[in-house]
């Protein structure tokens, strides 16, 4: 069963979201604020595939819920619900570990496209969870100090694990499959978020920034994940 936790303080919007998720086969737990969302999350042992969080909620807001859940679970998918005027909050949410955001007002088709796309990425992890990691070269991408295992979905640098979200993992995989090749932001969007993604390119920039903070000795002067001005990024060993 595809399990999703929803936190939205506006009852009408929450009902709209829940109805559409259930119509599309999701098992939904809905809450009206951040406190109850965290209570539900921990009560279920974090056994959700996706968390859908409104940013502006009374008490503990969506950004704090995102931060706490991400610290507990790198494999879960997190989508933020934002208003058009919350530009800085969108960036903050992504930096704190959200995988994507949906801007209000949104249509049922847009919401489900985002949720389904994220579930497909998370579902890869679920389906691989019972597979014993295989050190066969067919499942290993390596570059200098970095080794990416496509079965166990882990990244190590000089043998030391680096915790990645599923979006970060897929970005890293794409770069290691194309070493030294400049990759356009739209190509990265298509590969990681899917060719039907209708969001903005900044989601790539923020996730790359977040990835740099994990893999670079000095994220402000990266040696591996370089910017190609006017285009996108490239990976250098």
Secondary structure as UniProt FT lines:
FT   STRAND          2..7
FT   HELIX           11..23
FT   TURN            24..25
FT   STRAND          26..31
FT   HELIX           34..43
FT   TURN            44..46
FT   STRAND          50..54
FT   HELIX           62..72
FT   STRAND          77..83
FT   TURN            84..85
FT   HELIX           87..95
FT   TURN            96..97
FT   STRAND          100..104
FT   HELIX           108..128
FT   TURN            129..130
FT   HELIX           137..139
FT   STRAND          140..143
FT   TURN            144..145
FT   STRAND          146..149
FT   TURN            150..153
FT   STRAND          154..157
FT   TURN            158..159
FT   STRAND          160..162
FT   HELIX           166..177
FT   TURN            178..180
FT   STRAND          183..184
FT   HELIX           185..193
FT   TURN            195..196
FT   HELIX           202..215
FT   HELIX           219..221
FT   STRAND          225..228
FT   TURN            229..231
FT   STRAND          232..235
//
